[in-house]
């Protein structure tokens, strides 16, 4: 689960509209990834998560 969270943070950084290739995207990709990050954080705080 920690690896998933790290990958999500890297994707959020890459989708931020501060780079020339993503400047035209706006904040839509970052907002979607932020929503996924909040859902993962809630699952982790509630004691859930993936158990193998």
DSSP file (Angstrom, degrees, kcal/mol; ACC not computed):
  #  RESIDUE AA STRUCTURE BP1 BP2  ACC     N-H-->O    O-->H-N    N-H-->O    O-->H-N    TCO  KAPPA ALPHA  PHI   PSI    X-CA   Y-CA   Z-CA
    1    1 A X     >        0   0    0      0, 0.0     4,-2.0     0, 0.0     5,-0.1   0.000 360.0 360.0 360.0 -34.6    0.0    0.0    0.0
    2    2 A X  H  >  +     0   0    0      1,-0.2     4,-2.3     2,-0.2     5,-0.2   0.891 360.0  51.9 -65.1 -39.0    2.9    2.3    0.7
    3    3 A X  H  > S+     0   0    0      1,-0.2     4,-2.5     2,-0.2    -1,-0.2   0.902 108.1  52.0 -64.1 -40.1    4.3    1.7   -2.8
    4    4 A X  H  > S+     0   0    0      1,-0.2     4,-2.1     2,-0.2    -1,-0.2   0.899 109.9  49.1 -61.9 -40.9    0.9    2.6   -4.2
    5    5 A X  H  X S+     0   0    0     -4,-2.0     4,-2.1     2,-0.2    -2,-0.2   0.890 110.7  49.8 -66.5 -39.8    0.9    5.8   -2.3
    6    6 A X  H  X S+     0   0    0     -4,-2.3     4,-2.2     2,-0.2    -2,-0.2   0.918 111.1  49.2 -64.7 -43.6    4.4    6.7   -3.4
    7    7 A X  H  X S+     0   0    0     -4,-2.5     4,-2.3     1,-0.2    -2,-0.2   0.893 109.8  52.6 -62.1 -39.3    3.4    6.1   -7.0
    8    8 A X  H  X S+     0   0    0     -4,-2.1     4,-2.3     2,-0.2    -1,-0.2   0.894 108.0  50.1 -64.5 -40.5    0.4    8.2   -6.6
    9    9 A X  H  X S+     0   0    0     -4,-2.1     4,-2.1     2,-0.2    -1,-0.2   0.908 110.6  50.1 -64.2 -41.7    2.4   11.1   -5.2
   10   10 A X  H  X S+     0   0    0     -4,-2.2     4,-2.2     1,-0.2    -2,-0.2   0.905 110.9  49.5 -63.5 -41.1    4.8   10.9   -8.2
   11   11 A X  H  X S+     0   0    0     -4,-2.3     4,-1.8     2,-0.2    -2,-0.2   0.886 109.2  52.0 -65.0 -38.6    1.9   10.9  -10.6
   12   12 A X  H  X S+     0   0    0     -4,-2.3     4,-0.7     2,-0.2    -1,-0.2   0.897 110.1  48.9 -64.4 -39.4    0.4   13.9   -8.9
   13   13 A X  H >< S+     0   0    0     -4,-2.1     3,-0.5     1,-0.2    -2,-0.2   0.899 112.2  48.5 -66.0 -39.9    3.7   15.8   -9.3
   14   14 A X  H 3< S+     0   0    0     -4,-2.2    -1,-0.2     1,-0.2    -2,-0.2   0.781 111.6  49.4 -70.8 -26.8    4.0   14.8  -12.9
   15   15 A X  H 3< S+     0   0    0     -4,-1.8    15,-0.4    -5,-0.1    -1,-0.2   0.533  81.5 115.6 -90.6  -6.7    0.4   15.9  -13.7
   16   16 A X  S X< S-     0   0    0     -4,-0.7     2,-1.6    -3,-0.5     3,-1.0  -0.394  76.2-121.0 -63.6 138.6    0.8   19.3  -12.0
   17   17 A X  T 3  S+     0   0    0      1,-0.2    -1,-0.1     9,-0.1    -2,-0.1  -0.098  90.9  95.0 -78.9  43.3    0.4   22.1  -14.6
   18   18 A X  T 3   +     0   0    0     -2,-1.6     2,-0.3    -4,-0.0    -1,-0.2   0.535  68.3  78.8-104.6 -10.3    3.9   23.6  -13.9
   19   19 A X  S X> S-     0   0    0     -3,-1.0     3,-1.0    -5,-0.1     4,-0.7  -0.714  86.4-120.4 -98.1 150.2    5.6   21.7  -16.7
   20   20 A X  G >4 S+     0   0    0     -2,-0.3     3,-0.6     1,-0.2     4,-0.4   0.853 110.7  53.2 -58.2 -36.6    5.4   22.8  -20.4
   21   21 A X  G 34 S+     0   0    0      1,-0.2    -1,-0.2     2,-0.1     3,-0.1   0.747 117.7  35.8 -73.4 -21.0    3.9   19.5  -21.5
   22   22 A X  G X> S+     0   0    0     -3,-1.0     3,-1.1    -6,-0.2     4,-0.6   0.318  85.7 100.2-112.8   7.4    1.0   19.6  -19.0
   23   23 A X  G X< S+     0   0    0     -4,-0.7     3,-0.6    -3,-0.6    -1,-0.1   0.853  83.0  51.3 -64.2 -34.5    0.4   23.4  -18.8
   24   24 A X  G 34 S+     0   0    0     -4,-0.4    -1,-0.3     1,-0.2    -2,-0.1   0.598  95.3  72.8 -78.5 -10.7   -2.7   23.1  -21.1
   25   25 A X  G X4 S-     0   0    0     -3,-1.1     3,-0.6     1,-0.2    -1,-0.2   0.804  84.1-157.3 -73.6 -29.0   -4.3   20.3  -19.0
   26   26 A X  T <<  -     0   0    0     -4,-0.6     4,-0.3    -3,-0.6     3,-0.2  -0.497  48.7 -49.3  78.1-156.5   -5.2   22.6  -16.1
   27   27 A X  T 3> S+     0   0    0      1,-0.2     4,-2.3    -2,-0.2    -1,-0.2   0.336 106.6 102.5 -97.7   6.9   -5.8   21.1  -12.7
   28   28 A X  H <> S+     0   0    0     -3,-0.6     4,-2.0     1,-0.2     5,-0.2   0.924  82.1  44.4 -61.4 -48.7   -8.1   18.3  -13.8
   29   29 A X  H  > S+     0   0    0     -3,-0.2     4,-2.3     1,-0.2    -1,-0.2   0.913 115.1  49.3 -63.2 -39.6   -5.6   15.4  -13.7
   30   30 A X  H  > S+     0   0    0    -15,-0.4     4,-2.3    -4,-0.3    -1,-0.2   0.881 109.5  52.5 -66.3 -37.0   -4.2   16.5  -10.3
   31   31 A X  H  X S+     0   0    0     -4,-2.3     4,-1.9     2,-0.2    -1,-0.2   0.903 110.2  47.5 -65.2 -41.2   -7.7   16.8   -8.9
   32   32 A X  H  X S+     0   0    0     -4,-2.0     4,-1.8     2,-0.2    -2,-0.2   0.910 114.1  46.3 -66.0 -42.5   -8.6   13.2   -9.9
   33   33 A X  H  X S+     0   0    0     -4,-2.3     4,-2.2     1,-0.2    -2,-0.2   0.857 109.9  55.2 -68.4 -33.8   -5.3   11.9   -8.5
   34   34 A X  H  X S+     0   0    0     -4,-2.3     4,-2.3     2,-0.2    -2,-0.2   0.886 105.6  52.2 -64.1 -38.6   -5.9   13.9   -5.4
   35   35 A X  H  X S+     0   0    0     -4,-1.9     4,-2.1     2,-0.2    -2,-0.2   0.910 109.5  48.9 -63.0 -42.7   -9.3   12.3   -5.0
   36   36 A X  H  X S+     0   0    0     -4,-1.8     4,-2.4     1,-0.2    -2,-0.2   0.898 110.1  52.3 -63.0 -39.9   -7.7    8.8   -5.3
   37   37 A X  H  X S+     0   0    0     -4,-2.2     4,-2.4     1,-0.2    -2,-0.2   0.897 108.9  49.8 -63.4 -40.7   -5.1    9.8   -2.7
   38   38 A X  H  X S+     0   0    0     -4,-2.3     4,-2.4     2,-0.2    -1,-0.2   0.907 110.6  50.0 -64.9 -41.6   -7.8   10.9   -0.2
   39   39 A X  H  X S+     0   0    0     -4,-2.1     4,-2.2     2,-0.2    -2,-0.2   0.922 112.0  47.5 -62.9 -44.2   -9.7    7.7   -0.7
   40   40 A X  H  X S+     0   0    0     -4,-2.4     4,-2.4     1,-0.2    -2,-0.2   0.906 111.6  51.3 -63.5 -41.0   -6.5    5.7   -0.1
   41   41 A X  H  X S+     0   0    0     -4,-2.4     4,-2.5     2,-0.2    -2,-0.2   0.901 109.6  49.6 -63.5 -41.4   -5.7    7.8    3.0
   42   42 A X  H  X S+     0   0    0     -4,-2.4     4,-1.8     2,-0.2     6,-0.2   0.915 110.8  49.9 -63.5 -42.9   -9.2    7.2    4.4
   43   43 A X  H  <>S+     0   0    0     -4,-2.2     5,-2.3     1,-0.2    -2,-0.2   0.913 112.5  47.6 -62.5 -42.2   -8.9    3.4    3.9
   44   44 A X  H ><5S+     0   0    0     -4,-2.4     3,-1.3     1,-0.2    -2,-0.2   0.907 111.6  49.6 -65.5 -41.5   -5.5    3.4    5.6
   45   45 A X  H 3<5S+     0   0    0     -4,-2.5    -1,-0.2     1,-0.3    -2,-0.2   0.787 105.7  57.3 -69.8 -26.8   -6.7    5.5    8.6
   46   46 A X  T 3<5S-     0   0    0     -4,-1.8    -1,-0.3    -5,-0.2    -2,-0.2   0.423 121.8-106.3 -83.6   2.9   -9.7    3.2    9.0
   47   47 A X  T < 5S+     0   0    0     -3,-1.3    -3,-0.2    -4,-0.1    -2,-0.1   0.582  83.6 117.1  86.8   9.6   -7.4    0.2    9.4
   48   48 A X      < +     0   0    0     -5,-2.3     2,-0.2    -6,-0.2    -1,-0.1   0.173  23.9 124.5 -87.3-150.9   -8.1   -1.2    6.1
   49   49 A X        -     0   0    0     -3,-0.1     2,-0.4     2,-0.1    -9,-0.0  -0.587  66.6 -46.3 120.1 176.8   -5.8   -1.8    3.2
   50   50 A X        -     0   0    0     -2,-0.2     2,-0.5     2,-0.0    -2,-0.0  -0.698  49.8-167.7 -85.8 130.1   -4.7   -4.6    1.1
   51   51 A X              0   0    0     -2,-0.4    -2,-0.1     1,-0.1    -3,-0.0  -0.977 360.0 360.0-121.3 123.9   -3.8   -7.8    2.9
   52   52 A X              0   0    0     -2,-0.5    -1,-0.1     0, 0.0    -2,-0.0   0.383 360.0 360.0-111.0 360.0   -2.0  -10.6    1.1
